[in-house]
C-alpha cells in the first residue's frame, strides 16, 4: 500500500487523483525523462502542480549479488533515496521534497518501489552551472560553500 510521505511525527496528506497502491503509481502514465536498467524517471502534473516519479522495478539476484561481491551494501529501490532526502531536510539542506513513497516486496531482488517528489522550479541545474566554469570560473569561496 502506498502512503503519503511522512515528516517526523506529522503526516502530510496529498491527493494524487485516486492513486492508492504501489501498482497504481508504477503504472502511472508519465513523460519519461530517464530510463536506466530497472529504473524509470518521469514527470507528471496533478492538480496544476508538477511532480517527478522515480519507479524502481525488480532488479534480479545478479544485481544484489554484484553489490555484495564488491563489498557494497545493496541500495535497491527508492527507500534509500527517500532516507537520504529526509536526512538532507533534517540537517537543513534544501532539496527535493518527497510527497509519496511506496514499496512492495521484502526480497531485494524482487522489490518494486516508487518515490514522488515535488518539481523543483526556479533553479539552475548543476550541469548548467558547471558548464559555465571554463569561461567563467567560480571563486574558491563558491566551491567551498557547495562542499
KATA-V731819 format. One line per field, one symbol per residue. phi: phi as a letter, one per 20 degrees, with the letter a starting at -180 (. if undefined). psi: psi as a letter, one per 20 degrees, with the letter a starting at -180 (. if undefined). burial: + if it has 16 or more other C-alpha atoms within 10 Angstrom, else -. A space follows every 10 residues. Layout:
BEGIN
phi->???
psi->???
burial->???
END
This chain:
BEGIN
phi->.ecgfdcmee eeecdclnfc dgfgffeffc efdbcclecc dbdbdbmmde cccddddgdn fgffffffge ldffdeneff fffffffgff enefbgdfdb babcoefgfd fcbbbdcffe clcdfgffff fefgecffff fffffee
psi->pqqqqqocip pppqplljph rghgghjppr opipoodjqp prqrqpkjqq qqpopprpir hggghgghhj kqppmpaigg hggggggggh jjppaqppiq qqqpphpgij qprrppqqpp rlrpqhgggh hihhhmqrrh ggghhi.
burial->-++++----- ---------- -++-++---+ --------++ ++++------ +++++++++- ---+------ ---+-++++- -+--++---- -----+++++ ++++---++- +++++++++- ---------- ---------- -------
END
